[in-house]
């Protein structure tokens, strides 16, 4: 009723051996700092990132580290989607959680 599936995809730039991993979820944790809507937070959640250098993807087929693009997509949505809005952030200087108070 509350469970869905996300898919993490790693697409190497130098070879044609993508990696896919499906994961079940019961809620999505969304960043809200600096965002004006839930839609913006969802776009950040699904935004792609480049893995390169020390953080490069190791391709099992090629047996080599490859620059890759990582992206998470919402594969299956549940009938009831639970969103966890990250309303607090940790202040490393003071060692405490602080509430994000932006509107």
C-alpha positions as CSV (number, residue, x, y, z in Angstrom):
1,X,0.0,0.0,0.0
2,X,2.9,2.4,0.8
3,X,5.8,0.6,-1.0
4,X,7.3,1.5,-4.3
5,X,10.5,0.8,-6.3
6,X,13.3,3.1,-7.2
7,X,15.9,2.2,-9.9
8,X,19.5,3.3,-9.6
9,X,21.2,3.3,-13.0
10,X,25.0,3.7,-13.7
11,X,25.7,4.4,-17.3
12,X,29.5,4.4,-18.1
13,X,30.6,6.8,-20.8
14,X,33.4,4.6,-22.2
15,X,31.6,1.3,-22.4
16,X,28.2,-0.2,-23.1
17,X,27.7,-2.0,-19.8
18,X,25.1,-0.2,-17.7
19,X,24.3,-1.3,-14.1
20,X,20.8,-1.2,-12.7
21,X,19.7,-1.8,-9.2
22,X,16.1,-1.8,-8.0
23,X,15.3,-0.9,-4.4
24,X,12.0,-1.0,-2.5
25,X,11.0,2.1,-0.5
26,X,8.3,3.1,1.8
27,X,9.1,6.8,1.9
28,X,11.2,9.3,0.0
29,X,13.5,11.7,1.9
30,X,13.5,15.0,0.2
31,X,15.8,18.0,0.7
32,X,13.7,21.2,1.2
33,X,16.5,23.8,1.9
34,X,16.4,26.4,-0.9
35,X,13.5,24.7,-2.6
36,X,10.2,26.5,-3.2
37,X,8.1,23.3,-4.0
38,X,7.9,19.6,-3.5
39,X,8.3,19.3,-7.3
40,X,11.8,21.0,-7.0
41,X,12.7,18.6,-4.2
42,X,11.7,15.6,-6.4
43,X,13.7,16.9,-9.3
44,X,16.8,17.1,-7.0
45,X,16.1,13.5,-5.8
46,X,16.2,12.3,-9.4
47,X,19.0,14.5,-10.7
48,X,21.9,12.7,-12.3
49,X,25.4,13.0,-11.0
50,X,28.8,12.2,-12.6
51,X,31.1,9.6,-11.0
52,X,34.7,10.2,-11.9
53,X,38.2,10.1,-10.6
54,X,38.5,8.4,-7.2
55,X,34.7,8.0,-7.2
56,X,34.5,6.3,-10.7
57,X,32.3,3.3,-11.4
58,X,34.2,-0.1,-11.6
59,X,32.8,-2.0,-14.6
60,X,32.8,-5.7,-13.9
61,X,32.7,-6.6,-17.6
62,X,35.6,-4.4,-18.6
63,X,37.5,-4.8,-15.3
64,X,38.3,-1.1,-15.3
65,X,37.2,2.1,-13.6
66,X,34.9,4.2,-15.8
67,X,33.5,7.7,-15.6
68,X,29.7,7.2,-15.3
69,X,26.5,9.0,-14.9
70,X,24.4,7.9,-11.9
71,X,20.7,8.5,-11.8
72,X,17.8,7.4,-9.6
73,X,14.3,7.1,-11.1
74,X,11.0,6.3,-9.5
75,X,10.2,3.0,-11.2
76,X,6.9,2.0,-9.4
77,X,4.9,4.4,-7.3
78,X,2.6,3.2,-4.4
79,X,-1.1,4.2,-4.1
80,X,0.0,6.4,-1.1
81,X,3.3,8.2,-1.5
82,X,4.9,9.2,1.8
83,X,7.3,12.1,1.6
84,X,9.8,12.7,4.4
85,X,10.8,16.4,4.3
86,X,14.3,17.0,5.7
87,X,13.4,19.9,7.9
88,X,16.6,19.8,10.0
89,X,20.3,20.0,9.2
90,X,23.3,19.2,11.4
91,X,25.5,22.2,12.4
92,X,29.0,20.7,12.6
93,X,30.4,23.8,14.3
94,X,28.0,23.6,17.2
95,X,27.3,19.9,17.1
96,X,23.5,20.3,17.1
97,X,20.5,19.9,14.7
98,X,19.0,23.1,13.4
99,X,15.6,23.5,12.0
100,X,15.4,24.8,8.4
101,X,13.1,27.8,8.6
102,X,12.6,28.9,5.0
103,X,9.3,29.7,3.3
